[in-house]
Amino acid sequence: MPEACLRENRLFIKNIYVMRLNLRKVVRLLYVYGSLLTMLVVCHTATAQLSRLRADGQRIVNASNQEVILKGVGLGGWLLQEGYMMNPNSGGTQWSFKRILYNQGQTDAQVDAFYQSWRNNFITQADINWIADQGFNCVRIPMHYELFLTASQMAVRNTVARNSANYTNYVNSMQTWYNNNQLFTDPNTEGFRTLENCLNWCAARGMYVIVDLHAAPGAQGSDANISDALVGNDLWNRSLFQDVTVRLWQAIVTRYINNNTVAFWDLLNEPNNVPGGGPAIFNLTNRLVNAVRALGDSHLIMIEGNGFGNNYDYLEPNNFTNRTNLVYNAHRYWIPEGDDNIRDGNPNQINRLINLTEFRTRWNVPVWVGETGENSDAWLRQNVDKLNGAGIGWCHWTYKRTSSSANAALRRIVGPPYLTDGVSAMSGVLNNIQFANTVVNSGPLAAVDPRRGGSTTTCTGNYNAVPGTLQAEAYCAMSGIQTETCTDAGGGLNVGHIEAGDWLGYRINVPAAGTYTIQYRVASLNGGGNIRLERFGGSTVFGTIAVPTTGGWQTWQTISHTVTLPAGQQEIGIAAVAGGFNINWFSITSNISSAAPIGQIITLRGINNMFVSGENGTQAMRCNRATAGDWEKFSVLDGGNGTIMLRSMAKYVSSENGAAAITCSRATPGTWERFVWVVNTDGTISLRGNNNLYVSSENGTTAMTCTRAAISGWEAFNWTSVGTVTNAGVELAVASSPGVENGEAVLQVYPNPSAGAVTIKTTGPGKVTIFDLAGRPVYQATIRSMLQISHLKPGVYTVRVTGDDQQTATKKLIVGGK
């Protein structure tokens, strides 16, 4: 192990020993030393022998079946010059830079000598060593096909740089070389030399290499800069160039078929604006995959789709002849932070994180972000944290490029001079690209530090109903969060060790836009914390609240604030503006949803101005009555836990769990017969079933349903009170065990209703157990024939009596009426 690693290792152990008695501080120390631990591993394994990578479901694994998450750097600009990387104020293709030099009097030999020096100095062992020292475990090498041509063949291509009229001659020459098997047979071309060097340098540092055909014969799209296109899209317009591309990959794979430093073959960088779209890309890609596999090669192969490597219409894995060891690529640039959790309407468009992870799951394939970067430090950091949290590898674009001030690359080539200045800049440019003369961009380097841990950033799972209480540890995504045992009422876990910048994500379904009260159950020894409630990703802030001193890490207090939330299924975040507190749970309650008219008899009228009818329980309910009779009147009863029940003609309305049209046919209420009464901002109301969906009038044209995810006109009703309910608040459901013919005779519970005190009578001795809705026993006693219980809290209970003969009888008891 290198001496630097040994020194840091001893320091780490010493600090752990000194602080061994303070668990909280040790946890903090472990967090601080997280990157150090990674460095120790890197130091220990830097020269480890690399093994062949393969796909194992959604993972990339090595020969020991250990997952390998590739975090790397793109070596852009080395073998293919893109305009903005040469001069931040202008674009252009590599051949256009050559034309500038030719037009200023440079000979073919002089231009060739300049580019030879460029390739010799742009990337060296020193550059690779520095990249490895930062903790990266791979590089992506963007190749130009022209470097695999012989010197005489490349000279013919350069005539097009001098004069575009020579393009037809170049195409004809290419056809001749292809027909005569004169392409890619020379093992000493610049393409093989530079690739060989890169593989050897990386192998010495235990780093993998992604071999990327960045500029394909004929150009793989209309963007000329990324492919050095002489004529855009000729890869797709001329079958010759597809033939040449297949032959090029056959030559590369044949040479490196046994080289385990190769992580995978990146067959075709960023197809874009392709004539024929996905089907055209698939046909060539499938042909390339088959050609590689026909050689007996087992390396991973990366697939890139249309739209600059992001759209996989027609390129799904099941379409390929050879489906083994495929990796799917995404390129992520300039995606707004909050958009990563908003699905693109096309599930095959995968540059947004939620689409990327869902594509991975749907097809059970590995995914990798082949390019990302060129943004602010803050964006780079959150982007990498998201990818790390999702277990997705990535490659920062780019290692170094030219500019007069700091840029988003890891190192900066000082400019001016710029190559676009022509002959006068040639010497200075060659000097400035050398490793010793480049400058570290510390901001981007820190933002994409591969040794930093990640966060879980894609919310999955069910949407929680609002109003409701969410346990803090039941997050769908987080960053920097730890959990610990909680001593607050109810026990379980709380989230703790919260620091500034940490956050949690949750999925909720808000019934209607409006103001809501958010309560947080918090504990803080010293106070000073601050909570920000936001749209997941931080694009919208709903409100902030300070966390006071509560007196201890397990001394709990409830704080609250009022916010305005939009309607519908959504993801929210709780972010720590300042840390130093724990959270046990938080609740969301509407400031107007408590207005359900419990104890009243009402009518409901839909947007079609017709009344809702219970149909006397004989058929599915409809919203089509012009006047309200007995069948159109409903008693509103307290269902407990913030729900209501609707009863008409002694029967209860049932959502049927959304599986069938709703009915008013239940003799006793269960979960399907309970609804949340939602007051909309226009004064209308909506009913949400236990399936978290809304009741719809269907505009009176068909039977009513409980199947709508959001509220619109058909899901809104006007209501009118037409009377009051006698003994509102208590409903009784009777069930008995087999062999008991008359449950009512066996068990009686009264008064009916009860405000908390009840009398239980039985026909003989036994044991009484009362359960709450969660199935927890809240009361137990023996009974001879009568028992009185006082002060039951409002709620829904099940009373069960087990006789000495082991027969049982149960009744449901709802307490809460007046």
Phi, psi and omega in degrees: 000135179303149184302322180300321179292320179297318179299314181293325179297313180297319179298318181297312181296320179300314181295321178298318182296315182298325186257022189296338184273352183245096186300316181300317181291326178296317178300318178298317181297320177300320179297314182297323183271011182304314181292329178295317178301318178298319181297322179299318178296317179299315180300319185289328188250009187302326183252018180294148179291128179281146177242164182296131177271152178210167177269135174231089187063238182270000184256156165256125185232160176264190185294340178267011181065024175269136180293137177239114177259111187278121177236112191221192183226137175275135181268050181298144178093344183286302185254357177209118182269123174258143191306309186293338180280342179268327179207114185296348183258003181205160177255206178128160180261165179299319180294332178289329175293321176298320180299322177302315181293318177299316183292340177262017170099004180285141178276170176302317182297321181291318178294318178299320180295321178299313183290331174295317178294322177303309182294326181289335189247339186293313176234126178227179177302326180298320178295315180296319178300317181295317179299316179295321181296336178280353177103000178288148181245010176198164169229155174246123185256109180280115185262148172252129184300332185296337181287348176264001172278155173288168181301320181289324177291320179294328179298325178292319178297322181294338177295334177287326175297325177289319185208116184297341180294345181276004186296318181299319178297322179295318179298317180296321178296319179299319179298319179295314180299321180294313182298326183266010180055045181252012180257132169063029178261346180275117183285356186252017179289164181299327179299311180292322181297312182290321178295319178300315178300314182299316179298318181291317179298317182289321179300323180295337180250012177068032182248143176275164179232131172261119183268115191243120173277093187277326178237104184270157176305128178085347179079129187270008179190187180272345177283107187288328187297318187281347182236006183049049187290128168283319172221123184296143172066017179288345172300326183267337183269342180233119180298335179305313185291332174291320176300317181294321180297317177300316182294322179299313180294326176298321180292316181295312183295319180302320183288326187243025185298332182256010184268112182276356173290335175290118177283307173198164178269123176262095196295326189201108183287131167042061169304139183211140180050046187281128173299126184092350173057217185305315180301321179294317180295317180300314184302316180287316182297317178299321178295319179294316179300315180297322180294320179293314182292331179295338178278353182090012182280141181241009178300155170298146177237127180266133179260134176238132184263187180290175178066041180064043172083029185231345185248125187243030170300128180075357180248020178298151185305325184291349180277340186279145177293313176252109187258354184284140174061044173260142175238137181255138190255150167222146173245124189243108175227135167058036174272120178307140187305318183286348184277348183294340179252015174251115186295136165292142182299337177260112182296345178269001174264107199243022178283338171283143189298319182295322177292323181296312181291324179289326175297316178303314182290316185298319184257357179054051179230154173289150173234154181210138179268101186288337176213138171197149182146211178050055181206184181291161179301318181297318179294317180300319183295309182294328179295312180293321178298319178298313182295318177300316181296329180273000180070034182246127177287165186204165180222117183286132175252112014217177181291307178208146175208170189268137171191167181273348178216178183305142178228187186274359174286168179284329176227152182246131169273122186291129176220157358291171008283160176241147181300331179296346176286346175096208188302321183297340183264350191302312183294315181295322179296315180296328177288318187285338181282347182293145186308313185296339185259359178271163186240136179288132170270094189295327181297303178299323180299316178293324183294326184250019180310115185289349181273353180278140178291174184245199179218156173275121193237359178248118180284132174227168178103187184282156174273131180280137182288142173245130005287156179177171178244132181244129173290135186300325183284354180269041181286157175261348177199157181196167171216125175076014189262141171234156177244159180207165179294137185250136178257006177292166178307131182098343176064220180076220183238158166230164174267142185211189183055038186280130178239164177304133181096344176288155180204162177229148179241146181219151175256129180225159175238105183271122187293325183205146177297140180163190181269139182225146175266125178253121176253139178237132174265109190235159172219137181207129180290316187244353183071196179088354179283164180212128182255135174243121174268128189214165168295139183305124185104344172089007183289336178226132177258123180273329180171164177230158179208138179279147178258121182277173170288128178253349178105354179177165182288342176237023174258110196259146179214146179259127176239158184209157170211166182253133180227166174251125182243145173283166180276156170106176177290131185201170178240131181242162178232144169252111184249144178267106173290320172223141188266201179092037179205164175244155175231130177267308178206169169219153182232154178232121178229141178284143179282355180232355186284351181279005186272020178298134185279066180302134177089001180251156172260128187229165166246154178239132181234129181279179181296341177277006179068019177252156182272149174280135181241137174282352179055028179056021177075009185266344180204177181299146182288150178223161176243075187214018181265130180285332179229163184253115172254200182298324182291344183256013179247136186230133172277134178262114184243151181284119179268358181083153177054039175080013180248164175234163174235148177246126182235134177221133179054041176067017178232155186256143176288134180239136176287346187055023179058021179080359183275343179210173178299149183286151181227167171238070192225005185270129178286329179228150183271137170237202182292328180289345183260013179245140184225153170268128179272113185250123177266120180277163185295338179269007179093347175286170178235159174227158181240123178252127182280176179293344176277007177070019178243165189255148176286135180239138176286346186054025178059020177080000184274335178220178179298149181289152182226169172233070190225006187264132182282338182222165183264126169225202187301317184287345182260009180247140183225144167269146179230152179224134177279131180236011179166184179235155182266134174281132179058044178294145171112343180235127174231146188237130176241131185250132173216147180224161181284162177305137180098345177260109187279330185232092182300323182296325179289328181285319188222128174234139178231123182203166005291165184227095017273180175232138175265008179145330179258130182227156173244133179245127179237140178229169180271358180189179182288156178176201182235132179256131173230132177247127182249147171274183184297332180280000180085010180273132177290127180249351180200137175219142178195161172268156183222139173270303176209340180211144180215137177246136181233135182246150166065041169294137179288154177305139179158185181252128183231159169243124178261123180236130176244128176248115182285168177298337177274010178069007171283148182236154172220144182229151172222145172268132183235126177247120183252134178157357181279173179256000000 
